[in-house]
Amino acid sequence: MRFFAVPPFIYSKRDSDTPETASKGKDSHPEPPVDEITDSLTDEGFDIFHGREYISFRTDSHLAPNPTVVEQHLEGKEAVILAYNEDSNEVALIPLSADYDRGDVYSLKRSDGSTVIAATGFFKEHDLSVDQTVRYSPEWDGDIGGNNVPGGLVIDLDEDGEVYAAASPSGSTDES
């Protein structure tokens, strides 16, 4: 059996060849920002997957949007308007840039990397309490909310939600 000697530089990985540094070399072209790429693809009609979106209905009458919903729809927002359509059995969340001292506006509470909406009155008024935490996938509706807002999230409660048994009502959970 013959062994061939191979120069060590073929097998050695240099720090300058890592993905983080490969685009920083003199002869390479810097990559455009990812947001610009995804915006361009969206403009061309492509659907970009940003992560699974869901909002949990918790047993303690809190709504808990997951980090993807927060990033995509609630970043920089302080509160939401909550509305219920009994005929279609849908809940609408209209994001607001400011919080208002009104009964139909619910503050976004942020703590330890999670966001929750304390909606006890809303849950009671519309008999929406749950025995277990249930995740629903919201849909963005650009036509909801009138001309004053760019739209809102709609949750169809007739859709099968996913029971999330590991969630604790008052503690933070990893629901990513």
C-alpha positions as CSV (number, residue, x, y, z in Angstrom):
1,M,0.0,0.0,0.0
2,R,1.3,3.4,-0.9
3,F,0.9,6.6,1.0
4,F,1.2,9.9,-0.7
5,A,2.5,12.9,1.1
6,V,0.1,15.8,0.9
7,P,1.1,19.4,1.8
8,P,-0.3,20.3,5.2
9,F,-2.0,23.5,3.9
10,I,-4.6,21.5,2.1
11,Y,-5.9,20.0,5.3
12,S,-5.3,22.9,7.7
13,K,-8.0,25.4,8.1
14,R,-6.8,29.0,8.4
15,D,-8.7,31.5,10.5
16,S,-8.9,33.8,7.5
17,D,-11.0,31.2,5.7
18,T,-13.9,31.1,8.1
19,P,-17.3,32.3,6.8
20,E,-17.1,35.3,9.0
21,T,-13.8,36.5,7.5
22,A,-14.1,35.1,4.0
23,S,-16.0,38.2,2.8
24,K,-13.6,40.6,4.3
25,G,-10.6,39.8,2.1
26,K,-9.3,42.3,-0.5
27,D,-10.5,40.5,-3.5
28,S,-13.9,39.4,-2.2
29,H,-17.1,41.4,-2.6
30,P,-18.9,42.2,0.6
31,E,-22.3,40.5,0.9
32,P,-25.4,42.8,0.8
33,P,-27.5,43.0,4.0
34,V,-29.8,40.1,4.4
35,D,-32.8,42.5,4.8
36,E,-32.2,43.9,1.4
37,I,-32.0,40.4,-0.2
38,T,-35.2,39.3,1.5
39,D,-37.0,42.5,0.6
40,S,-35.9,42.0,-3.0
41,L,-37.2,38.4,-3.1
42,T,-40.5,39.5,-1.5
43,D,-40.8,42.2,-4.2
44,E,-40.3,39.5,-6.8
45,G,-43.2,37.5,-5.3
46,F,-41.3,35.0,-3.3
47,D,-42.5,34.0,0.2
48,I,-39.7,34.1,2.7
49,F,-40.0,31.8,5.7
50,H,-39.0,33.8,8.8
51,G,-39.8,31.1,11.3
52,R,-43.0,29.6,12.6
53,E,-45.5,32.2,13.9
54,Y,-47.9,31.5,16.7
55,I,-49.6,33.1,19.6
56,S,-50.3,31.1,22.7
57,F,-53.6,31.4,24.6
58,R,-52.5,30.6,28.2
59,T,-54.6,29.3,31.1
60,D,-53.9,32.5,33.0
61,S,-55.7,34.6,30.3
62,H,-52.5,35.9,28.8
63,L,-51.7,35.9,25.1
64,A,-48.1,35.1,24.4
65,P,-46.7,35.8,20.9
66,N,-43.6,33.8,20.1
67,P,-40.3,35.6,19.2
68,T,-41.1,35.3,15.4
69,V,-44.4,37.1,15.8
70,V,-42.7,39.8,18.0
71,E,-39.9,40.3,15.5
72,Q,-42.2,40.3,12.4
73,H,-45.1,42.3,13.7
74,L,-44.6,43.7,17.2
75,E,-41.1,45.1,17.1
76,G,-41.1,48.7,18.3
77,K,-44.8,48.4,19.4
78,E,-46.0,49.2,22.9
79,A,-49.6,47.8,22.9
80,V,-52.3,46.1,20.8
81,I,-56.0,46.6,20.3
82,L,-57.8,43.2,20.9
83,A,-61.1,42.5,19.1
84,Y,-63.3,39.5,18.8
85,N,-65.6,38.6,15.9
86,E,-68.2,36.2,17.3
87,D,-69.6,35.4,13.8
88,S,-66.3,34.3,12.4
89,N,-64.8,33.2,15.8
90,E,-61.7,35.2,15.2
91,V,-59.5,37.4,17.4
92,A,-57.7,40.4,15.9
93,L,-54.6,42.0,17.3
94,I,-53.8,45.5,15.9
95,P,-50.3,46.6,16.9
96,L,-49.9,50.1,18.2
97,S,-46.8,52.2,18.5
98,A,-47.9,53.8,21.8
99,D,-49.9,52.5,24.8
100,Y,-53.2,54.2,25.7
101,D,-55.2,54.2,28.9
102,R,-58.2,52.6,27.4
103,G,-60.1,49.3,28.1
104,D,-59.6,48.0,24.5
105,V,-55.9,48.6,24.4
106,Y,-53.6,46.0,26.0
107,S,-49.9,46.7,26.9
108,L,-47.2,44.5,25.6
109,K,-45.2,43.3,28.7
110,R,-41.6,42.3,28.0
111,S,-39.5,40.3,30.4
112,D,-36.6,37.9,30.1
113,G,-36.9,37.8,26.3
114,S,-40.6,37.0,26.2
115,T,-43.6,39.2,25.4
116,V,-47.1,38.7,26.9
117,I,-50.4,40.4,26.8
118,A,-52.4,40.3,30.0
119,A,-56.0,40.0,28.6
120,T,-58.0,38.7,31.5
121,G,-61.0,41.0,30.9
122,F,-60.9,40.2,27.2
123,F,-60.9,36.5,27.8
124,K,-63.8,36.8,30.3
125,E,-65.9,39.1,28.2
126,H,-65.7,36.7,25.2
127,D,-65.6,33.4,27.1
128,L,-62.2,32.5,25.6
129,S,-60.6,30.8,28.6
130,V,-58.6,27.6,27.9
131,D,-57.8,24.6,30.1
132,Q,-54.4,24.2,28.6
133,T,-52.1,26.5,26.7
134,V,-53.0,26.4,23.1
135,R,-50.9,27.8,20.2
136,Y,-52.6,29.3,17.2
137,S,-51.0,30.4,13.9
138,P,-52.0,34.0,13.2
139,E,-52.4,35.5,9.7
140,W,-51.5,39.0,8.8
141,D,-54.4,40.9,7.3
142,G,-53.4,44.2,5.7
143,D,-57.1,45.2,5.3
144,I,-58.1,45.0,8.9
145,G,-58.1,48.0,11.2
146,G,-59.1,50.7,8.7
147,N,-56.9,53.4,7.1
148,N,-55.1,54.3,10.2
149,V,-53.0,51.2,10.6
150,P,-51.2,48.9,8.1
151,G,-53.2,45.9,9.3
152,G,-53.2,43.4,12.1
153,L,-52.9,39.7,13.1
154,V,-56.0,37.5,12.9
155,I,-56.4,34.3,14.8
156,D,-59.1,31.9,13.6
157,L,-60.2,30.0,16.7
158,D,-62.0,27.4,14.5
159,E,-58.6,26.2,13.3
160,D,-57.1,23.4,15.4
161,G,-54.7,24.9,17.8
162,E,-51.7,23.0,19.1
163,V,-51.8,22.2,22.8
164,Y,-48.6,23.1,24.5
165,A,-48.5,21.1,27.7
166,A,-45.0,22.3,28.9
167,A,-46.0,25.9,29.3
168,S,-46.4,27.3,32.8
169,P,-49.0,30.1,33.2
170,S,-46.8,32.5,35.2
171,G,-43.2,31.5,34.4
172,S,-41.3,32.1,31.2
173,T,-41.2,29.2,28.8
174,D,-39.2,28.5,25.7
175,E,-42.0,28.5,23.1
176,S,-39.8,29.3,20.1
